[in-house]
Amino acid sequence: MKNYLAITDIPDLDLAIKEALNLKKDPLAFAKIGNGKTLGLLFFNSSLRTRLSTEKAAKNLGMEVMTLNVNSDSWQLEFEDGVVMDGTKAEHIREAAQVLSQYCDILAVRAFPGLLDKQKDEAEIVLSAFAKYASVPIVNLESSTAHPLQGFTDAITIHELTQKCRQEGRKPNVVLSWAPHPKALPHAVANSFVKTMLQSAVSLTITHPEGYDLDPKITKGSNVVKDQDTAFAKADIVYIKNWSSYSSYGQVLSQDPSWTITPEKLQFTNQAKVMHCLPVRRNVVIAGDVLDSDASAVIQQAGNRTWAAQWVLKKLLENGN
């Protein structure tokens, strides 16, 4: 594994989950593997769990960590080639990525989409430029279209939560459900969750209102149900996430409160555990009564962010970086 840009960069997901859970049992088992190595965290957008869990993961491996909030702490970066740089952007990614590669042994980048230009967002301009011009491995901390660390985390958490299903010899029923949100949100988490589940031994159903179909290239082969209650029937895991429209790109077409996850909604499930990547807007996306109940797995899920990141960093270090 030379970079970690997408969930498909993990060659064997089942093995990776087992290895990540071993790290959870003994976080400092490889505390010297990163000695003398530095992780550079580059944030074009805000973060809480991604930033701190990745930093903790690196320190568990003995790495030093440097963090740069790019838009506020450094020169504005230009990503287009051939442009005359006579505006506000003072440094080109060609130089910046090469320079950062001299300071850091691994670079991790977080850059959200603009949600205005689908073609531009899907080109992954920021992440792709770092992967092209840096001479060290790149880790995707969430890009325009993907959040593979979250996807890996979700796979680890679902593995923990569905042991009973495996004991019964059946695939867990996993539902990805849209829920309302006042802002237009990216597709990255939902995209990576779908890709991860399609690599996993689960039965996946996606449910959302009309107009909220995800990229059909990503959801191909998935069961899509437009009625939430029907989708929830016999669900073992209910994963909640808002996303803006893909067809009417970046638009908020509905804020239908009937899609909010409530205790009543969960009565249709098989005593399902509720997951969300956080942050979550209480009583908009998920009712507070659900978040405060035994059904909620969001804290366990957030804790697993460390072990997902630690597994990725360990693999990159083991590959001679």
Secondary structure, DSSP 8 states (H G I E B T S, - for coil): ---B-SGGG-S-HHHHHHHHHHHHH-TTTTTTTTTT-EEEEEESS--SHHHHHHHHHHHHTT-EEEEEEHHHHS--EE--TT----SS--EEHHHHHHHHHHH-SEEEEE----SS-HHHHHTTHHHHHHHHH-SS-EEESS-SS--HHHHHHHHHHHHHHTHHHHHTT---EEEEE----SS---SHHHHHHHHHHHTSSSEEEEE--TT----HHHHTT-EEES-HHHHHTT-SEEEE-----TTTTT------GGGSB-HHHHTTSSS-EEE--S---BTTTB-HHHHTSTTB-HHHHHHTHHHHHHHHHHHHHHTT-
